[in-house]
Amino acid sequence: AKDAVIEALDAGIKLVVVITENIPFHDAMQFVHYAKYKGARIIGPNCPGIASPGKTKIGILPNVIFKEGGIGVASRSGTLTYEIVNALSQAGFGQSTCVGLGGDPIIGSTFIDALKAFEKDPQTEAIVLVGEIGGTAEEEAAEYIAANVTKPVYAYIAGRTAPPGKRMGHAGAIISGGKGTAESKIKAFEEAGVKVAKFPHEIAELIKNDKRI
């Protein structure tokens, strides 16, 4: 996978979606760093891709769940992306862009990258973040939201009952050294003014009941 990504970057491609999982840690580090050097954007690895309903899609996201609209979605989990996007569409909330960031420890695009793009995007009226245990991406996103994001943000965190030290699903989802727990992420989001759902389907209900939308 590393050779294919490097080849694409050398060919001048500015957006590379890496669906492949189980890429060696140092391989991912190398091509993520190289993409920054080349002025390109990598989404993934270990992600389902990116879609702007009614416009374009790159990756393996299922077409049938999408509806064009004003909700921007960024997620660390592929299958939860599908579930939440489907619930949004069923509730009448279409999406501006949905991006699966990837579930590995080293990824090319972060929640903060997505937040910056959604904040600038005139079509995006509200933002949904789908996080999970492991790492500090959600805490960093919460800090960024508090200081820089003016649009309503909603979140769901998977792994509330995950035991420390056990990998849940993929390499990025592991609690280590007391960090990366669902509780710490939920607390950080709530302190930043983000409405956090207890279950995936509740995201649509939170948006529906929010007078800001």
NORMO-V599666 format. One record per run of one state. SS is the DSSP state (alpha for helix, beta for strand, coil for the rest). FROM is the first residue (numbers start at 1). TO is the last residue. If there is no record, write none. Layout:
BEGIN
{{SS FROM TO} {SS FROM TO}}
END
This chain:
BEGIN
{{coil 1 1} {alpha 2 10} {coil 11 14} {beta 15 18} {coil 19 24} {alpha 25 38} {coil 39 40} {beta 41 44} {coil 45 48} {beta 49 52} {coil 53 55} {beta 56 59} {coil 60 62} {alpha 63 65} {coil 66 67} {beta 68 75} {coil 76 77} {alpha 78 90} {coil 91 94} {beta 95 100} {coil 101 110} {alpha 111 120} {coil 121 125} {beta 126 132} {coil 133 136} {alpha 137 148} {coil 149 151} {beta 152 158} {coil 159 175} {beta 176 176} {coil 177 178} {beta 179 179} {coil 180 181} {alpha 182 191} {coil 192 194} {beta 195 197} {coil 198 201} {alpha 202 208} {coil 209 213}}
END
